């Protein structure tokens, strides 16, 4: 027998309550019964996004919300700054260029957060810039960017701060309204504890004004159309009924735990993971700006990272993630977001200890686990 553990940064584990809700008989989406589910879900999303604004629910992956943010707010020729510090920062720029926007690329070393002073410098040099596009948590590098400081730079300008919060919303504090974030997006398969298939987008009043003059082509990802339907507790097109039903249950769990407690749990799990991996000599990918969603560590010299990930998954039943692009085979990414608790971290750290020893890199069994346990114990009275 081999039990499976899913500890990659998306998809993430799904709690029983959400699984059972999604297993219920399907109902029609143009009925009062579904509208009640949809209405409650939409209100609960505002709680997690920390906003009074509408949160649109799209049947798409998070990339759909990224594309929707571009096509609903800009016109071909508009200028934007893209913070490119990883695979998904790069995606912001690629989508923007696909729709004819002029991109000012601000490249950041992978594993680092952007310096707000550098963003300010590019903004000052390019007064026609209408947007700063950035990740709150760059999943490919497990680094974070300073969103609060960036929001201060765009707050009083004719410029939107558009934040990919796909592995940030529901993980650490990202108060949309309080900080002045103009667009905040996320996806179902991360801290929302669901399978992939839903994307979320919340826009400030300032962003909605931008939508009045945007001329990029759009049809399915028409945010104004979705907002209009949201007022009637429905969607413009066929929704992912079962996923939304499951989402309601997952959001209830978050509300019951309390958002600040959710943030504290993620912080504790992240600190424990960093401590455990450091204790067995693994160098962090993002030492100065680590994300509480996932921890990236460099694979030891002489160990094939691809083989390590494969051994963990196929022989031990523990799914972690490797690196992307030039980091392929060089790093290991351990997720600790969503439906993850104390003993998932023990599993992750202990499995890495065993796998490294099996692949010829000797580490002391239990050393990483002990370091993690000392922090994890904070969660118990």
C-alpha positions, -999 to 999 in steps of 0.1 A, spaced: 0 0 0 12 35 -8 -6 66 5 -4 97 -16 5 132 -4 0 162 -25 23 190 -14 29 209 -47 19 246 -51 -12 238 -71 -33 218 -73 -34 215 -36 -54 191 -14 -92 194 -12 -110 190 21 -137 164 26 -165 190 30 -157 205 -4 -154 171 -20 -188 160 -6 -204 192 -18 -191 187 -53 -203 151 -53 -239 162 -48 -264 159 -77 -259 186 -103 -285 214 -103 -293 238 -132 -274 271 -131 -304 293 -141 -325 285 -110 -332 302 -77 -315 273 -59 -281 279 -77 -285 316 -74 -286 313 -36 -254 292 -36 -237 317 -60 -248 348 -39 -234 334 -7 -202 323 -24 -197 358 -39 -201 374 -5 -177 351 12 -151 358 -15 -152 395 -5 -142 385 30 -111 366 17 -102 394 -8 -107 420 20 -128 442 -3 -162 458 -6 -159 455 -44 -174 427 -65 -153 395 -69 -160 380 -104 -161 342 -106 -148 329 -140 -148 293 -153 -111 294 -161 -76 289 -147 -59 318 -131 -44 328 -164 -79 335 -176 -82 362 -149 -48 375 -160 -59 378 -196 -92 393 -186 -74 420 -166 -55 431 -197 -83 430 -222 -109 448 -200 -86 476 -189 -63 485 -218 -62 493 -255 -35 484 -280 -5 508 -276 -11 514 -239 21 513 -218 25 490 -188 54 480 -165 58 443 -160 78 430 -130 94 400 -144 109 380 -115 98 345 -126 77 323 -149 45 341 -141 59 376 -142 70 367 -177 34 356 -184 20 391 -175 43 405 -202 35 379 -228 -2 384 -224 2 422 -226 23 420 -258 -2 395 -274 -28 423 -272 -5 450 -285 4 468 -253 39 483 -250 57 466 -222 84 481 -200 101 450 -187 115 453 -152 136 422 -147 143 410 -112 166 382 -103 147 350 -97 142 345 -60 142 382 -52 115 407 -46 114 439 -67 129 471 -52 100 497 -51 126 523 -59 133 506 -93 96 506 -101 94 543 -91 123 551 -114 106 534 -144 73 552 -136 91 585 -135 109 579 -168 76 568 -185 48 592 -175 23 575 -199 25 541 -181 -11 530 -172 -3 499 -152 21 480 -130 17 442 -133 32 421 -106 29 389 -86 23 390 -49 38 355 -47 58 343 -76 51 306 -76 80 296 -98 106 311 -74 87 311 -41 95 348 -36 72 377 -28 70 413 -41 63 443 -18 27 449 -28 19 475 -1 49 497 -12 40 493 -49 4 503 -42 16 535 -27 34 544 -59 3 540 -81 -24 552 -57 -25 589 -69 -16 583 -105 -35 574 -136 -20 540 -133 -34 507 -120 -16 482 -98 -27 448 -111 -17 420 -87 -16 383 -94 -25 369 -60 -30 333 -72 -7 319 -45 -11 348 -22 -48 355 -15 -58 334 15 -22 328 24 -9 361 38 -23 395 44 -32 413 11 -59 438 20 -71 450 -14 -91 480 -2 -69 491 26 -37 491 5 -53 505 -27 -47 474 -50 -66 481 -82 -70 445 -95 -65 414 -75 -68 380 -90 -66 344 -78 -75 308 -86 -94 279 -71 -66 253 -69 -44 272 -43 -54 285 -9 -91 281 -19 -87 244 -15 -104 233 -47 -96 215 -79 -84 238 -108 -112 254 -129 -122 287 -112 -105 322 -115 -114 352 -94 -109 389 -102 -117 420 -81 -115 455 -95 -113 488 -77 -136 517 -87 -105 533 -104 -100 501 -124 -137 500 -135 -133 535 -149 -104 522 -170 -127 496 -184 -149 523 -199 -123 533 -225 -105 499 -230 -105 488 -266 -88 454 -266 -109 427 -282 -128 405 -257 -158 382 -256 -157 355 -230 -136 375 -205 -159 405 -206 -157 418 -170 -185 444 -174 -208 416 -186 -199 394 -157 -204 422 -132 -239 429 -146 -248 392 -142 -232 391 -107 -258 416 -96 -285 390 -105 -266 363 -87 -255 345 -118 -229 344 -145 -228 355 -181 -220 320 -194 -224 285 -180 -206 284 -146 -186 255 -131 -216 245 -109 -199 218 -89 -168 238 -83 -188 268 -71 -208 245 -47 -175 232 -34 -161 268 -31 -189 278 -8 -179 250 16 -142 259 14 -149 296 20 -170 287 50 -140 268 64 -118 299 60 -144 321 76 -148 298 105 -110 296 111 -108 334 108 -87 351 82 -60 363 106 -57 327 120 -54 314 84 -25 338 79 -9 328 111 -12 291 102 5 296 69 32 317 85 39 289 110 40 262 84 63 282 62 87 290 90 88 253 100 95 242 64 123 267 61 138 256 94 135 219 85 151 222 51 179 245 65 187 220 92 196 194 66 217 219 47 194 229 18 199 265 6 168 286 2 157 299 -32 143 332 -18 161 340 14 152 377 15 116 376 3 102 341 11 66 333 4 43 317 29 27 297 1 57 276 -8 94 271 0 120 267 -27 153 251 -19 183 243 -40 190 206 -46 224 196 -31 254 194 -54 256 161 -71 219 153 -67 197 152 -98 167 173 -90 145 156 -115 153 122 -101 146 135 -66 112 148 -75 104 115 -93 117 94 -65 96 113 -39 65 110 -61 67 75 -76 85 56 -48 74 75 -17 40 89 -28 49 125 -19 43 150 -47 65 181 -44 74 204 -73 107 210 -91 120 240 -109 110 257 -141 131 270 -171 167 275 -160 159 261 -125 147 228 -138 164 200 -119 180 226 -96 154 233 -70 126 217 -50 94 235 -41 74 225 -10 39 239 -8 23 248 25 -9 266 14 -46 258 16 -57 225 32 -23 218 48 -15 213 84 13 204 109 17 168 99 19 176 62 50 195 69 65 166 89 57 144 60 74 167 35 106 172 55 110 136 65 104 124 30 131 147 17 155 134 44 148 98 33 149 105 -4 183 124 -2 198 95 17 185 70 -9 200 91 -37 234 91 -21 234 125 -3 237 117 34 218 137 59 210 130 95 176 114 98 153 134 120 174 166 120 151 185 97 120 171 113 131 181 147 138 217 136 104 219 119 87 204 150 100 231 173 81 257 153 51 235 145 46 230 182 36 267 185 3 257 170 -7 237 201 -17 250 235 
